């Protein structure tokens, strides 16, 4: 989860998006879930991964880091 969180942070920054931008795109009232994802404390649901992949213009596979 930690590496996936790093990917979310990296992709957000590459796309010049603030936490607030992602929050609004996700339709969240608060940014807490996004912070948890970035810290690797939680994983986005599949629905949220779909939105993130569209927002970051990438595939879900590029967001998720699978254990080896």
Biopython code that builds the backbone (N, CA, C, O; Angstrom):
import numpy as np
from Bio.PDB.StructureBuilder import StructureBuilder

atoms = [
    (1, "UNK", "N", (0.818, -1.198, 0.000)),
    (1, "UNK", "CA", (0.000, 0.000, 0.000)),
    (1, "UNK", "C", (0.860, 1.259, 0.000)),
    (1, "UNK", "O", (0.498, 2.275, -0.593)),
    (2, "UNK", "N", (2.004, 1.173, 0.675)),
    (2, "UNK", "CA", (2.889, 2.335, 0.761)),
    (2, "UNK", "C", (3.356, 2.770, -0.633)),
    (2, "UNK", "O", (3.335, 3.956, -0.963)),
    (3, "UNK", "N", (3.776, 1.797, -1.442)),
    (3, "UNK", "CA", (4.266, 2.117, -2.791)),
    (3, "UNK", "C", (3.142, 2.628, -3.687)),
    (3, "UNK", "O", (3.367, 3.508, -4.518)),
    (4, "UNK", "N", (1.951, 2.096, -3.530)),
    (4, "UNK", "CA", (0.806, 2.602, -4.276)),
    (4, "UNK", "C", (0.540, 4.049, -3.869)),
    (4, "UNK", "O", (0.237, 4.890, -4.715)),
    (5, "UNK", "N", (0.652, 4.333, -2.590)),
    (5, "UNK", "CA", (0.490, 5.703, -2.108)),
    (5, "UNK", "C", (1.508, 6.646, -2.722)),
    (5, "UNK", "O", (1.188, 7.773, -3.098)),
    (6, "UNK", "N", (2.749, 6.162, -2.820)),
    (6, "UNK", "CA", (3.788, 6.969, -3.468)),
    (6, "UNK", "C", (3.446, 7.234, -4.928)),
    (6, "UNK", "O", (3.678, 8.331, -5.437)),
    (7, "UNK", "N", (2.895, 6.229, -5.598)),
    (7, "UNK", "CA", (2.489, 6.396, -6.997)),
    (7, "UNK", "C", (1.386, 7.441, -7.130)),
    (7, "UNK", "O", (1.424, 8.282, -8.028)),
    (8, "UNK", "N", (0.408, 7.384, -6.235)),
    (8, "UNK", "CA", (-0.683, 8.355, -6.281)),
    (8, "UNK", "C", (-0.137, 9.767, -6.107)),
    (8, "UNK", "O", (-0.534, 10.685, -6.825)),
    (9, "UNK", "N", (0.773, 9.938, -5.152)),
    (9, "UNK", "CA", (1.387, 11.251, -4.927)),
    (9, "UNK", "C", (2.169, 11.696, -6.163)),
    (9, "UNK", "O", (2.038, 12.837, -6.608)),
    (10, "UNK", "N", (2.977, 10.798, -6.712)),
    (10, "UNK", "CA", (3.799, 11.118, -7.889)),
    (10, "UNK", "C", (2.924, 11.502, -9.078)),
    (10, "UNK", "O", (3.175, 12.510, -9.738)),
    (11, "UNK", "N", (1.901, 10.702, -9.349)),
    (11, "UNK", "CA", (1.026, 10.973, -10.489)),
    (11, "UNK", "C", (0.235, 12.264, -10.298)),
    (11, "UNK", "O", (-0.002, 12.999, -11.257)),
    (12, "UNK", "N", (-0.166, 12.533, -9.078)),
    (12, "UNK", "CA", (-0.880, 13.784, -8.790)),
    (12, "UNK", "C", (0.015, 14.979, -9.104)),
    (12, "UNK", "O", (-0.424, 15.948, -9.723)),
    (13, "UNK", "N", (1.269, 14.901, -8.675)),
    (13, "UNK", "CA", (2.207, 16.004, -8.901)),
    (13, "UNK", "C", (2.573, 16.152, -10.376)),
    (13, "UNK", "O", (2.672, 17.272, -10.878)),
    (14, "UNK", "N", (2.777, 15.030, -11.075)),
    (14, "UNK", "CA", (3.092, 15.063, -12.509)),
    (14, "UNK", "C", (1.983, 15.774, -13.274)),
    (14, "UNK", "O", (2.237, 16.489, -14.244)),
    (15, "UNK", "N", (0.757, 15.567, -12.826)),
    (15, "UNK", "CA", (-0.395, 16.170, -13.498)),
    (15, "UNK", "C", (-0.759, 17.543, -12.936)),
    (15, "UNK", "O", (-1.810, 18.100, -13.255)),
    (16, "UNK", "N", (0.129, 18.079, -12.093)),
    (16, "UNK", "CA", (-0.063, 19.413, -11.516)),
    (16, "UNK", "C", (-1.423, 19.562, -10.828)),
    (16, "UNK", "O", (-2.112, 20.569, -10.990)),
    (17, "UNK", "N", (-1.787, 18.540, -10.061)),
    (17, "UNK", "CA", (-3.049, 18.562, -9.330)),
    (17, "UNK", "C", (-2.783, 18.712, -7.841)),
    (17, "UNK", "O", (-1.883, 18.073, -7.295)),
    (18, "UNK", "N", (-3.557, 19.546, -7.199)),
    (18, "UNK", "CA", (-3.459, 19.686, -5.746)),
    (18, "UNK", "C", (-4.344, 18.630, -5.099)),
    (18, "UNK", "O", (-5.159, 17.990, -5.764)),
    (19, "UNK", "N", (-4.172, 18.462, -3.801)),
    (19, "UNK", "CA", (-5.053, 17.572, -3.042)),
    (19, "UNK", "C", (-6.500, 18.038, -3.239)),
    (19, "UNK", "O", (-7.407, 17.224, -3.411)),
    (20, "UNK", "N", (-6.697, 19.334, -3.211)),
    (20, "UNK", "CA", (-8.038, 19.921, -3.378)),
    (20, "UNK", "C", (-8.627, 19.577, -4.745)),
    (20, "UNK", "O", (-9.821, 19.296, -4.857)),
    (21, "UNK", "N", (-7.783, 19.599, -5.793)),
    (21, "UNK", "CA", (-8.245, 19.235, -7.137)),
    (21, "UNK", "C", (-8.752, 17.797, -7.166)),
    (21, "UNK", "O", (-9.811, 17.511, -7.725)),
    (22, "UNK", "N", (-7.986, 16.903, -6.560)),
    (22, "UNK", "CA", (-8.374, 15.488, -6.522)),
    (22, "UNK", "C", (-9.642, 15.324, -5.687)),
    (22, "UNK", "O", (-10.557, 14.594, -6.068)),
    (23, "UNK", "N", (-9.686, 16.004, -4.560)),
    (23, "UNK", "CA", (-10.865, 15.946, -3.684)),
    (23, "UNK", "C", (-12.122, 16.335, -4.453)),
    (23, "UNK", "O", (-13.139, 15.647, -4.375)),
    (24, "UNK", "N", (-12.055, 17.421, -5.184)),
    (24, "UNK", "CA", (-13.211, 17.892, -5.940)),
    (24, "UNK", "C", (-13.589, 16.917, -7.056)),
    (24, "UNK", "O", (-14.770, 16.656, -7.286)),
    (25, "UNK", "N", (-12.583, 16.382, -7.746)),
    (25, "UNK", "CA", (-12.846, 15.433, -8.824)),
    (25, "UNK", "C", (-13.486, 14.151, -8.291)),
    (25, "UNK", "O", (-14.306, 13.528, -8.967)),
    (26, "UNK", "N", (-13.103, 13.767, -7.075)),
    (26, "UNK", "CA", (-13.641, 12.551, -6.463)),
    (26, "UNK", "C", (-15.017, 12.797, -5.837)),
    (26, "UNK", "O", (-15.756, 11.853, -5.557)),
    (27, "UNK", "N", (-15.351, 14.063, -5.621)),
    (27, "UNK", "CA", (-16.623, 14.391, -4.994)),
    (27, "UNK", "C", (-16.621, 14.209, -3.488)),
    (27, "UNK", "O", (-17.671, 14.005, -2.879)),
    (28, "UNK", "N", (-15.425, 14.284, -2.881)),
    (28, "UNK", "CA", (-15.299, 14.119, -1.434)),
    (28, "UNK", "C", (-15.520, 15.457, -0.732)),
    (28, "UNK", "O", (-15.165, 16.513, -1.256)),
    (29, "UNK", "N", (-16.111, 15.398, 0.463)),
    (29, "UNK", "CA", (-16.296, 16.602, 1.282)),
    (29, "UNK", "C", (-14.998, 17.021, 1.959)),
    (29, "UNK", "O", (-14.761, 18.208, 2.181)),
    (30, "UNK", "N", (-14.157, 16.043, 2.285)),
    (30, "UNK", "CA", (-12.877, 16.314, 2.945)),
    (30, "UNK", "C", (-11.775, 15.547, 2.215)),
    (30, "UNK", "O", (-12.062, 14.595, 1.490)),
    (31, "UNK", "N", (-10.519, 15.952, 2.401)),
    (31, "UNK", "CA", (-9.418, 15.281, 1.704)),
    (31, "UNK", "C", (-8.821, 14.098, 2.474)),
    (31, "UNK", "O", (-7.814, 13.538, 2.041)),
    (32, "UNK", "N", (-9.413, 13.710, 3.596)),
    (32, "UNK", "CA", (-8.810, 12.688, 4.456)),
    (32, "UNK", "C", (-8.489, 11.387, 3.725)),
    (32, "UNK", "O", (-7.420, 10.812, 3.931)),
    (33, "UNK", "N", (-9.401, 10.916, 2.876)),
    (33, "UNK", "CA", (-9.169, 9.657, 2.158)),
    (33, "UNK", "C", (-7.944, 9.762, 1.253)),
    (33, "UNK", "O", (-7.161, 8.818, 1.152)),
    (34, "UNK", "N", (-7.781, 10.893, 0.603)),
    (34, "UNK", "CA", (-6.642, 11.088, -0.301)),
    (34, "UNK", "C", (-5.337, 11.071, 0.483)),
    (34, "UNK", "O", (-4.360, 10.460, 0.049)),
    (35, "UNK", "N", (-5.314, 11.736, 1.629)),
    (35, "UNK", "CA", (-4.116, 11.703, 2.474)),
    (35, "UNK", "C", (-3.807, 10.274, 2.922)),
    (35, "UNK", "O", (-2.644, 9.872, 2.949)),
    (36, "UNK", "N", (-4.835, 9.509, 3.270)),
    (36, "UNK", "CA", (-4.629, 8.114, 3.687)),
    (36, "UNK", "C", (-4.073, 7.279, 2.544)),
    (36, "UNK", "O", (-3.196, 6.442, 2.756)),
    (37, "UNK", "N", (-4.571, 7.496, 1.344)),
    (37, "UNK", "CA", (-4.040, 6.767, 0.188)),
    (37, "UNK", "C", (-2.568, 7.103, -0.001)),
    (37, "UNK", "O", (-1.742, 6.209, -0.188)),
    (38, "UNK", "N", (-2.239, 8.392, 0.047)),
    (38, "UNK", "CA", (-0.863, 8.827, -0.198)),
    (38, "UNK", "C", (0.100, 8.315, 0.866)),
    (38, "UNK", "O", (1.267, 8.055, 0.573)),
    (39, "UNK", "N", (-0.373, 8.172, 2.085)),
    (39, "UNK", "CA", (0.484, 7.645, 3.160)),
    (39, "UNK", "C", (0.529, 6.124, 3.168)),
    (39, "UNK", "O", (1.297, 5.535, 3.929)),
    (40, "UNK", "N", (-0.277, 5.482, 2.338)),
    (40, "UNK", "CA", (-0.310, 4.027, 2.298)),
    (40, "UNK", "C", (-1.096, 3.420, 3.439)),
    (40, "UNK", "O", (-0.903, 2.249, 3.767)),
    (41, "UNK", "N", (-1.976, 4.192, 4.048)),
    (41, "UNK", "CA", (-2.790, 3.689, 5.159)),
    (41, "UNK", "C", (-4.079, 3.044, 4.673)),
    (41, "UNK", "O", (-4.718, 2.297, 5.414)),
    (42, "UNK", "N", (-4.465, 3.326, 3.435)),
    (42, "UNK", "CA", (-5.685, 2.767, 2.860)),
    (42, "UNK", "C", (-5.512, 2.708, 1.345)),
    (42, "UNK", "O", (-4.668, 3.392, 0.768)),
    (43, "UNK", "N", (-6.330, 1.877, 0.727)),
    (43, "UNK", "CA", (-6.321, 1.755, -0.733)),
    (43, "UNK", "C", (-7.626, 2.314, -1.287)),
    (43, "UNK", "O", (-8.681, 2.156, -0.671)),
    (44, "UNK", "N", (-7.561, 2.966, -2.448)),
    (44, "UNK", "CA", (-8.786, 3.439, -3.088)),
    (44, "UNK", "C", (-9.638, 2.245, -3.527)),
    (44, "UNK", "O", (-9.110, 1.196, -3.897)),
    (45, "UNK", "N", (-10.944, 2.414, -3.480)),
    (45, "UNK", "CA", (-11.844, 1.378, -3.993)),
    (45, "UNK", "C", (-11.688, 1.313, -5.515)),
    (45, "UNK", "O", (-11.085, 2.199, -6.121)),
    (46, "UNK", "N", (-12.225, 0.277, -6.115)),
    (46, "UNK", "CA", (-12.132, 0.145, -7.567)),
    (46, "UNK", "C", (-12.793, 1.330, -8.264)),
    (46, "UNK", "O", (-12.288, 1.819, -9.275)),
    (47, "UNK", "N", (-13.921, 1.791, -7.725)),
    (47, "UNK", "CA", (-14.582, 2.964, -8.308)),
    (47, "UNK", "C", (-13.673, 4.183, -8.252)),
    (47, "UNK", "O", (-13.586, 4.946, -9.214)),
    (48, "UNK", "N", (-12.997, 4.363, -7.122)),
    (48, "UNK", "CA", (-12.086, 5.497, -6.973)),
    (48, "UNK", "C", (-10.853, 5.346, -7.858)),
    (48, "UNK", "O", (-10.335, 6.337, -8.373)),
    (49, "UNK", "N", (-10.384, 4.118, -8.037)),
    (49, "UNK", "CA", (-9.239, 3.892, -8.924)),
    (49, "UNK", "C", (-9.590, 4.251, -10.365)),
    (49, "UNK", "O", (-8.749, 4.770, -11.100)),
    (50, "UNK", "N", (-10.809, 3.980, -10.761)),
    (50, "UNK", "CA", (-11.242, 4.333, -12.118)),
    (50, "UNK", "C", (-11.203, 5.847, -12.301)),
    (50, "UNK", "O", (-10.721, 6.340, -13.320)),
    (51, "UNK", "N", (-11.708, 6.580, -11.319)),
    (51, "UNK", "CA", (-11.686, 8.049, -11.393)),
    (51, "UNK", "C", (-10.242, 8.558, -11.388)),
    (51, "UNK", "O", (-9.891, 9.443, -12.168)),
    (52, "UNK", "N", (-9.406, 7.995, -10.505)),
    (52, "UNK", "CA", (-8.002, 8.413, -10.452)),
    (52, "UNK", "C", (-7.296, 8.152, -11.779)),
    (52, "UNK", "O", (-6.526, 8.991, -12.248)),
    (53, "UNK", "N", (-7.554, 6.998, -12.384)),
    (53, "UNK", "CA", (-6.884, 6.684, -13.650)),
    (53, "UNK", "C", (-7.287, 7.680, -14.735)),
    (53, "UNK", "O", (-6.456, 8.066, -15.557)),
    (54, "UNK", "N", (-8.542, 8.096, -14.746)),
    (54, "UNK", "CA", (-8.984, 9.101, -15.717)),
    (54, "UNK", "C", (-8.375, 10.467, -15.400)),
    (54, "UNK", "O", (-7.943, 11.193, -16.296)),
    (55, "UNK", "N", (-8.351, 10.798, -14.119)),
    (55, "UNK", "CA", (-7.802, 12.079, -13.685)),
    (55, "UNK", "C", (-6.308, 12.189, -14.000)),
    (55, "UNK", "O", (-5.824, 13.245, -14.407)),
    (56, "UNK", "N", (-5.587, 11.081, -13.804)),
    (56, "UNK", "CA", (-4.140, 11.057, -14.031)),
    (56, "UNK", "C", (-3.786, 10.657, -15.463)),
    (56, "UNK", "O", (-2.612, 10.617, -15.831)),
    (57, "UNK", "N", (-4.815, 10.361, -16.271)),
    (57, "UNK", "CA", (-4.596, 9.950, -17.660)),
    (57, "UNK", "C", (-3.652, 8.757, -17.749)),
    (57, "UNK", "O", (-2.685, 8.771, -18.510)),
    (58, "UNK", "N", (-3.943, 7.733, -16.967)),
    (58, "UNK", "CA", (-3.122, 6.528, -16.943)),
    (58, "UNK", "C", (-4.013, 5.331, -16.639)),
    (58, "UNK", "O", (-5.209, 5.485, -16.392)),
    (59, "UNK", "N", (-3.431, 4.151, -16.659)),
    (59, "UNK", "CA", (-4.209, 2.945, -16.359)),
    (59, "UNK", "C", (-4.176, 2.655, -14.858)),
    (59, "UNK", "O", (-3.298, 3.126, -14.135)),
    (60, "UNK", "N", (-5.136, 1.884, -14.419)),
    (60, "UNK", "CA", (-5.162, 1.465, -13.010)),
    (60, "UNK", "C", (-3.898, 0.683, -12.673)),
    (60, "UNK", "O", (-3.372, 0.795, -11.566)),
    (61, "UNK", "N", (-3.409, -0.107, -13.626)),
    (61, "UNK", "CA", (-2.179, -0.882, -13.411)),
    (61, "UNK", "C", (-0.971, 0.008, -13.127)),
    (61, "UNK", "O", (-0.035, -0.409, -12.445)),
    (62, "UNK", "N", (-0.993, 1.227, -13.649)),
    (62, "UNK", "CA", (0.115, 2.154, -13.399)),
    (62, "UNK", "C", (0.008, 2.797, -12.006)),
    (62, "UNK", "O", (0.985, 3.350, -11.500)),
    (63, "UNK", "N", (-1.162, 2.723, -11.400)),
    (63, "UNK", "CA", (-1.365, 3.308, -10.068)),
    (63, "UNK", "C", (-1.030, 2.295, -8.978)),
    (63, "UNK", "O", (-0.354, 2.615, -8.000)),
    (64, "UNK", "N", (-1.505, 1.086, -9.160)),
    (64, "UNK", "CA", (-1.353, 0.046, -8.121)),
    (64, "UNK", "C", (0.005, -0.610, -8.233)),
    (64, "UNK", "O", (0.441, -0.973, -9.325)),
    (65, "UNK", "N", (0.674, -0.762, -7.102)),
    (65, "UNK", "CA", (1.923, -1.521, -7.030)),
    (65, "UNK", "C", (1.598, -2.860, -6.418)),
    (65, "UNK", "O", (1.150, -2.942, -5.274)),
    (66, "UNK", "N", (1.826, -3.909, -7.183)),
    (66, "UNK", "CA", (1.544, -5.259, -6.711)),
    (66, "UNK", "C", (2.755, -5.813, -5.973)),
    (66, "UNK", "O", (3.899, -5.553, -6.347)),
    (67, "UNK", "N", (2.486, -6.579, -4.921)),
    (67, "UNK", "CA", (3.571, -7.219, -4.170)),
    (67, "UNK", "C", (4.247, -8.257, -5.047)),
    (67, "UNK", "O", (3.592, -8.929, -5.843)),
    (68, "UNK", "N", (5.551, -8.384, -4.900)),
    (68, "UNK", "CA", (6.290, -9.358, -5.708)),
    (68, "UNK", "C", (6.550, -10.605, -4.921)),
    (68, "UNK", "O", (7.161, -11.542, -5.433)),
]
sb = StructureBuilder()
sb.init_structure("model")
sb.init_model(0)
sb.init_chain("A")
sb.init_seg("    ")
for serial, (resi, resn, name, xyz) in enumerate(atoms, 1):
    if name == "N":
        sb.init_residue(resn, " ", resi, " ")
    sb.init_atom(name, np.array(xyz, "f"), 0.0, 1.0, " ", f" {name:<3s}", serial, name[0])
structure = sb.get_structure()
